[in-house]
Amino acid sequence: MISISNLSVAYGAIVALDDVTIEAPTGAITAVLGANGAGKTTLLRTISGLVKPRSGSITANGHALIGERPDAIARLGIAHVPEGRGVIAEFTVEENLHLGALGAKTNVAAGLEEQYALFPVLKERRKQYAAQLSGGERQMLALGRAMIANPQILLLDEPSLGLAPLVTQDIMNTIKILCANSGLTVILVEQNAKSALKISDYAAVLHVGKSIAVRPAAEVAADESLRSYYLGMAE
Amino acid sequence: MIANILTNRLVNDIAGGATQGVVFSLVALCLVLIWRATRVLNFAQGPMAMFVTYIGMTQMEHNLNFWVAAAISVIVGFVFSALTEIVIVKPLYHTAEINPIVVMVGLFTLLEALAAAIWTNVPRYPTAPFSSINFQSDGNPTGLSPLASFQIVAALLVMTFVAGLFNYTSLGLKLRASALSPEVSKLLGIRVDRLLTLGWGIAGAVGAVAGVVVSVNTGITPGMLDALFVFGFIAAAIGGLDSPLGALVAGIGIGIMMQLVDDFWNSNYADIVAVVLLIVVLMIRPQGMFSKNSARRV
């Protein structure tokens, strides 16, 4: 479980998150929706220690995260797939996966085998540079590299970004399966609300730095009054 | 007969040029290692290597074995460079790009002044357990001595070791990742700060090897590596600041070219030709000959 309480983050005078409270239960997918600039990316970057908040607290499985270094947070079992996937283009597929296992100090050979079974396309392309992969393959590599660390919590920043609708669907289904199979706690940040809500158990909506709902995903999907916020049409 | 003499002369030039060139390559490799890891051009590389060469190699005056003295220089070189990163450079990473350059130029001046104060400007001459008399072939001297061979072998061994470490080990994978994508590496649980410090340490050790090699050829003075640094820098820029292989090839290439100019044309022109070559290469390929920088924007 990951609980974010009264979190406020500012870049200088610009407030990115204002008193945000979100709880993501263990073994469930919690979507965080919102328009561009709503603070979704900032939320994930604060959880993983890349951004220092002004106030508030974040706890993950009983560990207080605020003030910890990003690498220490990662080693607590929190994997963050950043916006744009963050695969290292100059590394081969296998080197990217290897790096994930090294960072988490998990068994490299067993991890590779497991991820190749999960993503056969990565095995086919294991000697190719990540720069040569398609967007969907790159997202799979990013997921595989996160999962090789055996995380308990997975933070995903816009996995659908730049992907064709069918590929997006495929990736979303994969996330759902990963979560179901390993009891993973997922926070899924998305602008593509429709795809995200389909696989999520809960959903929070962020609007200009404030959280305005954390409810079961089906309820959020059905609530017409919320739609304008995450579709980016609210004033 | 004439063809024979010419061939001999060319072979000797290439041997002599390569001997000098591998030292350029070593200096270039130091610059490349630090540039790749932390995007800092270490202008104090020469004086840092000089200083640790003094610390180790002058111990031979107290009857210390050559190899032990050289090992001291290399180990102190590693520690000194790593400490420089931690104490002086690290606080400057997120400030203006000019700041680390200014500080390293300051360190350059400081170390040369300090070395002159401690060891004076009178050259010290540590001796290597290798003769500097050229090998003979059919009664004629060749362009290579045992000492020159040691220099080439030492430089190539160091470069092979560094290349192997970076390309074929888990530590190397982490070092490269920390340099290429520090933020992503942190998100994967890698201790990027430590690895960047290690990168500086390795560069310092490589620099110390260059210092040791030069010390047994031309002696140790506070300014012993200044000219070498210029050519090492040219080699790094021509090879591409991101490319260790470029550093090796460009260093040896410049050494041989300068020797040929010196022998067949005019020794005064050798330096000028190296600088002209740099300008021409940078006009045609600003990223250097071996850099894959264009592939980085993905």
HADDOCK unambig.tbl for C-alpha pairs under 7 A between the chains (distance, minus, plus):
assign (segid A and resid 70 and name CA) (segid B and resid 186 and name CA) 5.75 0.50 0.50
assign (segid A and resid 70 and name CA) (segid B and resid 187 and name CA) 5.98 0.50 0.50
assign (segid A and resid 71 and name CA) (segid B and resid 186 and name CA) 4.65 0.50 0.50
assign (segid A and resid 71 and name CA) (segid B and resid 187 and name CA) 5.79 0.50 0.50
assign (segid A and resid 71 and name CA) (segid B and resid 188 and name CA) 6.64 0.50 0.50
assign (segid A and resid 71 and name CA) (segid B and resid 189 and name CA) 3.92 0.50 0.50
assign (segid A and resid 71 and name CA) (segid B and resid 190 and name CA) 5.62 0.50 0.50
assign (segid A and resid 71 and name CA) (segid B and resid 191 and name CA) 6.08 0.50 0.50
assign (segid A and resid 72 and name CA) (segid B and resid 189 and name CA) 6.27 0.50 0.50
assign (segid A and resid 74 and name CA) (segid B and resid 187 and name CA) 5.79 0.50 0.50
assign (segid A and resid 74 and name CA) (segid B and resid 188 and name CA) 5.93 0.50 0.50
assign (segid A and resid 74 and name CA) (segid B and resid 189 and name CA) 4.76 0.50 0.50
assign (segid A and resid 75 and name CA) (segid B and resid 189 and name CA) 5.31 0.50 0.50
assign (segid A and resid 80 and name CA) (segid B and resid 187 and name CA) 6.28 0.50 0.50
assign (segid A and resid 86 and name CA) (segid B and resid 184 and name CA) 6.05 0.50 0.50
assign (segid A and resid 89 and name CA) (segid B and resid 298 and name CA) 6.85 0.50 0.50
assign (segid A and resid 99 and name CA) (segid B and resid 173 and name CA) 6.99 0.50 0.50
assign (segid A and resid 99 and name CA) (segid B and resid 174 and name CA) 6.84 0.50 0.50
assign (segid A and resid 100 and name CA) (segid B and resid 188 and name CA) 5.68 0.50 0.50
assign (segid A and resid 103 and name CA) (segid B and resid 188 and name CA) 5.19 0.50 0.50
assign (segid A and resid 103 and name CA) (segid B and resid 189 and name CA) 4.41 0.50 0.50
assign (segid A and resid 103 and name CA) (segid B and resid 190 and name CA) 4.69 0.50 0.50
assign (segid A and resid 104 and name CA) (segid B and resid 188 and name CA) 6.77 0.50 0.50
assign (segid A and resid 104 and name CA) (segid B and resid 189 and name CA) 5.76 0.50 0.50
assign (segid A and resid 131 and name CA) (segid B and resid 298 and name CA) 6.68 0.50 0.50
